[in-house]
Amino acid sequence: MSNEIRKILVTSALPYANGPIHIGHLVEYIQTDIWVRFQKQRGHTCHYVCADDAHGTPIMLRAQQEGITPEQLIADTWTQHNADFQDFNIGFDNFYTTHSDETRDFAELIYNRLHEKQHIHSKTITQAYDPVKEMFLPDRFIKGECPKCGAADQYGDNCEVCSATYSPTDLINPVSAVSGERPIDKESEHFFFKLGEFETMLKDWTQSGHLQEQVSNKLNEWFEVGLQDWDISRDAPYFGFEIPNAPGKFFYVWLDAPVGYMGSFKNLCDQNGLAFDEYWGKDSNTELYHFIGKDIVYFHALFWPAMLTGAGFRTPTAIFSHGFLTVNGEKMSKSRGTFIKARTYLEHLNPEYLRYYFAAKLSNRVEDIDLNFEDFSQRVNTDLVNKVVNIASRCSGFIKKRFNNELSATCSEPELFQSFVEENHTIAELYESREYGKAMRAISALADKANQYIDEKQPWVIAKQDNCDAELHDICSVGINLFYVIASYLKPVVPTMVAKAETFINAGEFAWPDGLSPLTAHTINKFKPLMARVDADKLSALIEASKENLLSTPTAAKSPATKKIEKVANTIEFDDFANIDLRVALIEKAEHVEEADKLLRLTLSLGDESRQVLAGLKSAYTPEQLEGRLTVMVANLKPRKMRFGVSEGMVLAAGPGGDELWILSPDNGAKPGMRIK
């Protein structure tokens, strides 16, 4: 790895200013913060900026519900988010807001440049309009029956049951999620970004090492169907920035959200005298990295590079995508106490437990990670407390009592110490490539090696022998020096624990241990506990505090579309119902569908035959929860060819969708293949 000083700008995706930070969000911010702290520890110039994503219809509507202005809502949310991030040691150099003069200026600049180069055009479109609220409705604010499979309570852009995509105007029996009334069609002029004009550039960019291979392959699907013009405008009423020379038209939130990276950095530049163009100019040779979740790849890897290129700015050096968080193998759930807000966690447990655990689970691949509470406790207690902290604890007492806190004048095990230091190259490569799990395993192996050395030397036995002070002094001094190296490696992950270690070691801030020499004839400070074990009672209290009684949850926090039970459909003839062949089915096998966000592939037994069904149940169930269960399926539904295979039927489920789905199950005694009448 080169010793040349690098100039780096790093961002994390912007948290939406419409709710609290939860531990699922923290996967990204902790992953990014570790990488940034590592770069700074290596001596590189690295700036880390972020901002609240503060615009859009949801924020406008929530402010109305609470009887405050959107400006007050986003200001209050910013204060909460900022406090959460600080308490989790997320070391932003600037945490800002997209509702800023800087972001407005860059959004208008980019738009005007794209408009001048004729990359933007306008056309009249027909949209769903809420006649009660007198507003156009975003796709996600319209619900109805899927036009493809007939599933109820589906959003206006895609079906969570069959994964079909469509226009809101295609929904059957649509209703506004704002007022609950049926929307009407209304025409409006909108502005569109000609994304297809950048197809050649984007194909080259996405296949040139700027993205993980999984992401590059995924984007090929979009190129295959062709890049469509992107609607970048929204109609009043809307909380956001008005488009220049277009009264009553506002930038769509996904246009100005990534521009918020530029706005936040410009604000930092103005505070610290940095050169903005050095990092964002077209000819910039600094490094620019975005850390994002896999669900927003499309915006960051297609729209954003195209916008930047068209407006004369540089494109990112790389975009690093990550998966989602599950808890105990399942999607986070309020009823189970696993939908954990950052603040609730902080009220019960040390934030560095979570930082270490996430690090131990993370890789550079786009994979979901699971927070298993039993594994969480064991890993923290074993790896950090019993192994790492124990090294310093075992040796410091002898150094204090017998040698007045002074280490021996020479290192009696120079080769052992050097072998620890030489691991810095391997561990640095792992941090650099975001293979944190492998890095933690390598560091844990060093801790094992240090403890093995102490076990073999048995200083507690030596201390009882006559005329062995020099040997005891050497053994414990080596142990302290090995701890010194290990703690230096852990500094990006558990900075608070290592800050305590720095006070103990008394040798200044720990730099990256490349070329580190052992401390000799050096006075250390009194050892104080660096980290306590995970308290099982506090962990249980956290889970209990995170539970919500869903029956007593204030309905004001829900959209009107979910407040009431869906209306009963129009009556049908008996013959119509008789044509539907409902059967008891055994779920023989359930598995994830690769690259599908919502689908599970089910193998259903009807007794004498098996069917494959692709079901939108991934948010509500894990495969393990489904296998071996009996359910109900529509057995005579015409097979449907979908993107991920052929679906030969449909399982029946109740609920509004997402993680609130419950498959139907027959009573005891029912057998696979039985017809339901």
C-alpha positions, 0 to 999 in steps of 0.5 A: 500500500502506497505511503503517498498522502491521499486527498479523499472525500467520503459521503454516506447516503442522506437520512430522511428527515421524517423519522428517527435513526434506527440500527438498520441505518447505522450499518451504513454510517458505522461502515463508512465511519470505520473506513474514514477513521482508518484513512485518517489514522493512516495520515491521509486527508479525508473529509466525511460529509453528510446531511439530512434529506429534508424535502418531499411530500412525506415531510410536508404532510407530516408537518401538517399532521403535527401542526408545525412548519416543514422547516420546524420539523426538519430542524427538530429532526436534524437535532435528533439525528445529529445527537444520535450520530455523535453518540455512536461516534460517527465522526462527520466533518460536517453534518448538514441539511439539503434545505440549505442555500448551498444545495439550492445553488448547486441544484439550480446550477446543475439544472441550468447547465443541463437545460442549456445543453438541451438535456432537459425537456418538458411535456404534459402528463396525466397524473393522479390528483387528490381532489380533497387535498388539492394536490398531485399524488406521488406513486407511493401515495396511491393504493389499490389493487394490482392490475396484474394479479389483483392483490389488494392494497398495493402501491401505485408503482409496483406490486409487492405480491407479484413484483409487477411494475405499472403506472398508478393509473393502471391500479384497480379501485385506487385511493389516495393515501392522504385523504382516502378518496378516489383520485382523479386524472389531471394534466400537468406540465413536467420536466424530464432529464434525458437519461438515455442520452448518457447511455454510452457514457454510463455503460462505460462508467458502470463497467470500469471498476467504479461499482462492485461487480454485483451492482454492475451486473444488476445495472445491465438489466436497466440497459437491456430495457433502455434508459427512460427519461426521468421526471425531475419535477413535482407540482405545488404544494411541495416542500422543496426548491422551486425550479428556476423560471417555472413557478409552481414547479419544484425539483423532485427530492431525488434530484436535490438529495445527492446534490446535498453532498455538494452542498454539505461539502461547500459548507465545510469548505467555507468553514475551513478554507478548502477548495471545492473545485479540487474535489468536485471539478471536472479535472479533479484528481482527488478521490470521491466515494459514496457509501449507500444501501443497495436500494438506492443504487439506481439513483446513485449509479445512473442518474447521479453520474449522468447529471454530474457529467452533463453539468460539467462536474467529476463523477465518483471514484467509486460507489460502495453498496451494502445490504440490509440488517436483519435481527435474529434472522428476521426483518426488524419488527416493532412487535418483537422488539427488534425495531430498535431506534438508535436512541433506545439502544443508547439508553441501554447499551454501549454504542461500541458493542454495536460498532464492533459487532457490525464490523465483525459481520461486514464484508465488501459484498452487497449482502444483508447482515444479521444481528443475532443477540446471542452472537452479539453478546458472545462476540463482544464479551469474548473478542473485546473483553476476554481477549483484548482488554484482558491482555492489558488487565493481566499485565498492568497490575504487576507493572503498577505494583512491582515496577511503579508503572514503568515498562522494562528498559528493553523488549525481551521479545523483539521478533514477537513484537515485530510479527504483530507490527508486520501484520499492519500491511495485511490488516490495512488492506482489509480495512481499505477493501472494506473487508472488516469481518476479515480484519476483525478475525486477523486482529482477534488472532493476534489477541489469541497469540498475545494471550497464549504468550502470557499463558505460557510465561505464567507471570502470576507464577513468576511473581511468587518466585524469588529473584525473578523480578526482571523476568516478570518485568519483561513478560508484562512489558511485552504483554503491554506492548502487544496490547498497544499494537492490537489497540492501534488496529482497533482504533477505527472500530472502537474509538472510545475504548481505544481513547481510554487505552491511549490514556493508559499507554500514555504515548499519545494518540495511536497512529497506524502501527506501521514501523512502530517500535516497542515502548521501553523504559516508558511510564504508563498510567494506572489501568482503568477498565476499558470496556464492560461485558454485555449485561444480559439484563440490559440487553433484555431491557433494550428489547422490551423497550423497543416493543410497541403495542401495535393495537395502541399505536396512534393512528395519526402516525399512519396514512389514512389508507391503512387506518381502515379495513379495506372495503368489501369488493363488489358481489360476484356470482357463485359460478365465478367463485366456483371457478377458483380452485383453492387447495391446501398446499405444503411448503416443501421448500422456500428460498430467496430469489437472487437479486429480487428484493421482495420475492421468495421462491416456494415449492408447494406440494399438492400431494401428487404434484409440486408447483413453483410459486414466486411470492412477495413474502420476503419482508414478512417471512424468512424461508425457514419460517415457511418450510414445512407449513401448510397454506392455501393456494390458488391452484388453477391460476394461469402460470405467469412468466416473471423476471425471475422465473415462472410462477405456477399459482398464488399463495393467499395472505392477509395484510396491507403488505411489506412486513405486515403480511400473514399467510393463510393456514388451514386447520389441523387435519387438512392434507396437501391437495385438499380442495377448499370449498 
